Amino acid sequence: MKKATLLSVGVTTFFYMLCGCTGYAAFRDLSPGNLLTGFGFYNSFWLLDIANAAIVIHLVGAYQVYCQPLFAFVEKTASEKFPDSKFTTKDIKISIPGFRPYNLNLFRLVCRTCFVMITTLISMLLPFFNDIVRLLGALGFWPLTVYFPVEMYISQKKMPKWSTTWLCLQVLSIACLVITIAAAAAGSIAGIVLDLKSYTSFSTGY
């Protein structure tokens, strides 16, 4: 886990810094959110297709990673609260030739379908994709990438409070929080405010 986290954060940081620094060095504040199509350049269709395929793979995987714990929590809570309800607890066996029978739970089907429909509707209502992603990334970066790993490391090592290492880790955590709020959150909120001035529902040409 430690090696995987180090590799993933390192690669992600390298590519983000590469895109951010080169884009800003070349175009300053006029740098578009999408460096491939932001200038109206669509001739390298193969490159755009590869980029779009990578986005689909990334988002499908990330969606599952983040949603499965939520689904599990909702379904467990519902089954504990309504243990006698067939809608929440009963599985319908569907036979599939050549495979084991598939257990279909109606509550799971309805709950997950409604969740996907609601998240899709919300995403369609918010066409300014880049600013929303930046805000979500800013909100998720510090707790998931800095705070929780630091606190788990302190707990695992049984580090005494106010020791030198403990203080250094707390300073690192607070510094990352300040940078996240100042650089990412403030910038994305400013972008969203500007987008809302010319916002039209269910439209990409706002």
C-alpha positions, 0 to 999 in steps of 0.5 A: 500500500505504501509503495502503491500510494507513493507511486500513484501520488508521484506520477499524478503530481508529475503530470499535474505539475507538467501540465500546470507549469507548462500551460501557465508558462506558455499562456499565463491566465489564458491557459485553457482547462483542456490543453488538447481542445481549448484552442479549437484544435481538433485535427489530432483525432487519434490523440483526442480519442486516446485522451477520452478513453483514458478519462472514461477508464479513470472515471469508471474506476474512480466512480466504483471505488468511491461509490461502492462503500456508500452503496454498502453502507446504505444497503447494510443500514436498510437491511438492519432497519427493515429486517422483515422487508422482502424488498430490502432483504430478499434476493431473486435468483436469475438463472443464466445459462453456463453461469451460476444463478445471479442474485438480484436484490430489488432494493439494491437495483432501485437504490443504485439506479436512482443514485446514478440517475441523480448524479448524472442529472447533477453533472448535466446541470453543472456544465463547467466541468473543470472548475467543479473537478478542481473544487472536488479535488481540492476538497478531497486532496487534503483529508485523503492524501495528507491528513488521514495518512499522517494521522494513521502513521502517528497512531501506528508508530505510537508517536508521542505528542509534541515530539519533534517528528510529531510537530514536523508532521503536523506542520506539514499537514497544516501547510498542505491544508493552507496551500489547498485552500489558497491555491485550489479551492479559492481558484476553483470557487472564483471560476465557478462564480464566473461561470454562474454569471453566464450559466444556462441549464443543460447547455454546453454553450454557456 
